[in-house]
Amino acid sequence: MFRVIEDIFARVDEYIEKDTLIQELNMSALPILNEQFVKLIDFLVSFSDKNWCVYLLGQAIPLLTETVYITDNQ
């Protein structure tokens, strides 16, 4: 999982350096991703259920990878 995140950050950094971030990435998943991160932050503040945290992360990671990898291969 950490390798995937490192790859995403590297690719985003590359697009930022080239000033092509907006053109290269499909941003359509950002509202859903934002919603998942808000839920995650709310959960982390309460620390009520670790399984729910894992579930939310599991929902967010595919959105990130789909946005970066599928868009990059188009």
Buried (B, 14 or more C-beta within 10 A) or exposed (E): EEEBEEEBEEBBEEBEEEEEBEEBBEEEBEEEBEEBBEBBEEBEEEEEEEEEBEBBEEBBBEBBBBBBBEBEEE
